[in-house]
Amino acid sequence: MIEESEEVVYRTRWGRTSIAAGLAFALVAGIGLTMFRGALAASYVATSTSGGLTASGLTTDQVGAIVRAIPVRNANSENYDEWVATFLIGHGYANSVCLTEKATLFGQTVTLMLTAGDDDPSTNEIEIEGLTLNVYDATTYLQAQGMTYINKNPGDIAIPGAPTAPGASPVEFGLEAQNAVLRGVTARVSDAELIHLPNVADLKANFLVGDRECPPVK
């Protein structure tokens, strides 16, 4: 999946039908809070679309990653399991985050693009607390630091401050590290769960005509 190179505010799950809005909500801002208190506050089966995520940098305290199957629903309302790598982050900082979600409007592809952070890779100004993120595939430079466990039983992985991620088999891959540093993250993601809502002032949202992608990470 990856190429190497005491206060709970809300516990919200959202599906891939709103991945860009949902993940931006999780990673970069507390915008539209009242919109998420109702329909998006409950767990439900997600649809099979995916969103794009890029970040120039991400540093975390204790972090875990497990392989598991999650239920999804296709355009024909048929349910099936999709394999993802689930990242569990109790606390961390990100820089220069971009998220995209594609949709069709009157036969035309449109893209919702949300960005936050600045272009300085030395300043991770977006604080993340209590995040579980499901990832289809990703390309990044990953450096695990401190005590690191490879192929750990997913059932034994519990990251303080992060939501749980049930459903992983004991025979599947699991990783746990004391700290991690990621650079140049480009990922295709599904849904996420967040405990604490960060507040970022420089969130930008653009509604673009056409199939658009986030700018390449530096």
Disulfide bonds with the S-S distance in Angstrom:
Cys98-Cys214 1.97
